[in-house]
Amino acid sequence: MRTQKYHLYLNNAAYKEIIEALIMKKNELISTGHYTDAIDEILIDLSRAKPKNIKVIYT
């Protein structure tokens, strides 16, 4: 069974907010002594994502 993939199309402001929120959550987990593996994987995936220009057509 294949895992379902999701695609997010973000502008620069939304991308920045998501990165900042993940870093804040990671810092919170570090201060409480919890593992940050999942957040690290998400940050790596976001940093490897290729920017893609799409054309939005409103009807």
N, C-alpha and C positions, 0 to 999 in steps of 0.2 A: 504494500500500500504506500503510495507516494504522499509526502507531506504537502499540504497546501501552501502555496507561496502568496505573499501579499506584496503589493506595490504601493508605495507612498510617493506622491508628487508634492514636493514642498518648495516654497519660495525660500529665499535666503534668510528672511526673518524667522520663519517657522523652524528651519533647520538649526539656526543658532539657538533658539529657545529650547529645542529638544536636547541639544548637546549640553547646554547649561544645566537643564533639569537633571539629566543623567549624571553629570559631574557632581551636582549638589547631593543627589541621592547616594552616590558612591562615597562621598565624604562623610555623610551621615552614617552609612553602614560601617565604614572604617572606624569612626569614633565610638561606635557601640560594640565593635569587635566581631562583626558578622563578615561572611564571605562576600566578595564583590565579583565573583566569576561571571555571573550572568550579565551584569552591567558592562563588564569589560568586553565580553563577546559582542554585545550590541554596539558599543562604541567602536570596536574594530570594524564591524560590518558597515556602520555608517561612514567611517573614514575611507573604506574601500569602494563605496558606492560611486558609480560614474554619474556625473551630471548629465541630464538628458533634457534637451529642449523639446517641448511639445507645443503644439498649436491648439488652443482652446477655441472652439467655435460655439458661440451662443446663438440659439435659435429662438 
